[in-house]
Amino acid sequence: MKIIPWAKPSLDKTDKKSLIKSFESNWISGGYYVDKLEKDFSKFLKSKKVVTVNNGTSAIHVIYLALKLKRGDEIIFPSYGYMAASNLAIQLGFKPVFIDVDQETFCIDPSKIKKKISKKTKLIVAINTYGNLCDFEEINKISRETGILVLEDAAESIGSTYKKKQSGTFGDFGTFSFQATKTITTGEGGIVITNSSKKIFDEIKLYRNHGVDKKRYFHLLPGSNFRLTNLQAAIGCSQLKRINSIKKRRNEIFYLYKEILKKNNDIKFQKFKKGISPMIWTMAINLNGEKRLNRDELIKSMLKRKIETRNGFYSPNYLDIYKKFKSKELKVGDKISKNIICLPIYNSLSDKDVRFIAKNFLDLLD
Ligand SMILES: *Cc1c(COP(=O)(O)O)cnc(C)c1O
């Protein structure tokens, strides 16, 4: 029997057809599909300023560049989440300031942000972990009061909505990733959304393309190359067309798991606040009450049963590269880092597979 993977891209014939069309057009760097993907996303998000980039980390990078952040500037991050944005911050000499997350939503706790704001704070990065949405009503309130901008890292929440408004559009900036484990994919790829000024929007596009606009070899800014290829964009256009059916299936799987697993009282699920319609990225389980079984042992035991699962993210307090930025105030992040296990979710997973995975998981917990 083959191993059931933790994630698998949903690729179909229409994606293939689109990819071949872009291949046959001979335009394999930039081209028709790159422009189309920006237009299609713009329509989907009801947001005018959308820029494609080559991955979700570059999406964050161009925003840092366009904001002209300087060494020593402080950026606020959650204590739990994928560390792309904070890694980039230390790489570029910015100072990450970590704020604890909420133990039910796994997202940044807005009530803890304000007291960590200093004169050097330039940006709040709010990560929508596992398809959930941060409390942007509260976060944007802080932003309005302090003038500090908000970046919504929506790499894991494409298609999630709050009161019908699309994820990626809540902050001054939003970013998506199309890496292969993400809910819609182009292999590698990303998107920047900005509600900021036209000037910033234009500069983001310049930084993506060596600082060059219309006039060839004329560098207006010390830009880089963060461009998406036409081949990748072709897959993206076709994936975006199917986003609603992808969301529907992932969420069916989530609720089926929940239905079966809720029998065990040690299992705690991620909570989504009223008004949020998530597009689930992974089936995250918090084994908070489970004392007999070690999470990492559980992952090994699941693999023996041919099921791949994953541990959660690590709080910066557990990572040597963040030694200088450790904090005693990250109790929830520290705790859930040790207790979260993620079960497989992908579109071709059948109800039978879900029942098999859930049964094995419950067996091991008992
Ligand atoms: C995947 C991910 C990224 C990075 O995206 P890449 O396309 O892999 O560079 C950034 N932030 C979060 C929250 C992610 O999950």
The ligand as an SDF file (V2000), in Angstrom:
LIG
                    3D

 15 15  0  0  0  0  0  0  0  0999 V2000
    4.1690   29.0590    2.3580 C   0  0  0  0  0  0  0  0  0  0  0  0
    4.1920   30.2720    3.1570 C   0  0  0  0  0  0  0  0  0  0  0  0
    5.0360   31.3490    2.8280 C   0  0  0  0  0  0  0  0  0  0  0  0
    6.1230   31.2520    1.7880 C   0  0  0  0  0  0  0  0  0  0  0  0
    5.6760   31.0480    0.5170 O   0  0  0  0  0  0  0  0  0  0  0  0
    6.6950   30.4840   -0.5790 P   0  0  0  0  0  0  0  0  0  0  0  0
    5.8920   30.5490   -1.8410 O   0  0  0  0  0  0  0  0  0  0  0  0
    7.0660   29.0980   -0.1780 O   0  0  0  0  0  0  0  0  0  0  0  0
    7.8600   31.3920   -0.6110 O   0  0  0  0  0  0  0  0  0  0  0  0
    4.9380   32.5150    3.5680 C   0  0  0  0  0  0  0  0  0  0  0  0
    4.0760   32.6080    4.5940 N   0  0  0  0  0  0  0  0  0  0  0  0
    3.2680   31.6030    4.9500 C   0  0  0  0  0  0  0  0  0  0  0  0
    2.3090   31.8120    6.0750 C   0  0  0  0  0  0  0  0  0  0  0  0
    3.3150   30.3890    4.2590 C   0  0  0  0  0  0  0  0  0  0  0  0
    2.5320   29.3860    4.6430 O   0  0  0  0  0  0  0  0  0  0  0  0
  1  2  1  0
  2  3  1  0
  2 14  2  0
  3  4  1  0
  3 10  2  0
  4  5  1  0
  5  6  1  0
  6  7  2  0
  6  8  1  0
  6  9  1  0
 10 11  1  0
 11 12  2  0
 12 13  1  0
 12 14  1  0
 14 15  1  0
M  END
$$$$
